[in-house]
Every structure is written in structure tokens, then in C-alpha cells.
Amino acid sequence: MAVVAYLLFFLAGLGFGYAAAGIWKWLPLAFPLLLALVAAASEGIGGTLLLRLAVALLVTAAGVVLGRLLDPGEQPRRAEPGWR
């Protein structure tokens, strides 16, 4: 199994989970789905494809969740002098 691909999915999930807003945090889950769709179109659907897709989705989701946990969120702003 190519570990580099899963590492890239994890980093994409981590980056989006940390930096993206709202529902856009879950966009990296589309990357393995699209790649699996292309692979299924060219080579057909098999057990290996489904297993690798499941692992890729789990790794990506783990990255998004970790990114959300690391995100400090928006800091409450204090009133500044001169603001109304």
C-alpha cells in the first residue's frame, strides 16, 4: 500500500479541518471519492478498491477531526475605543 497517498489525504483533511469554514471543512472527503470513481471507471470495482477507499476516507476524516480540534476558533472581540 502506498503510504504517501494516505499521508496526503490526512494532511488535506488536517489543513481543511483547521483552516476552512463551516461545511467546507469536509471537502477533502471528496478527493478519495473522485479518485476511486476514476479508478473504478478504468479498472472496475473490486475488493481492493473498496478497502483502499474505506481506509482513505477514514484517514481523511481523522485529519479533519484533528484539524477541528486544533482550531482555536474565533476569538471574542472586545469593544475598542471609538467604535459604536
C-alpha positions, 0 to 999 in steps of 0.5 A: 500500500502506498503510504504517501497517498494516505499521508496526503489525504490526512494532511488535506483533511488536517489543513481543511479541518483547521483552516476552512469554514463551516461545511467546507471543512469536509471537502477533502472527503471528496478527493478519495471519492473522485479518485476511486470513481476514476479508478473504478471507471478504468479498472472496475470495482473490486475488493481492493478498491473498496478497502483502499477507499474505506481506509482513505476516507477514514484517514481523511476524516481523522485529519479533519477531526484533528484539524477541528480540534486544533482550531482555536476558533474565533476569538471574542472581540472586545469593544475598542475605543471609538467604535459604536 
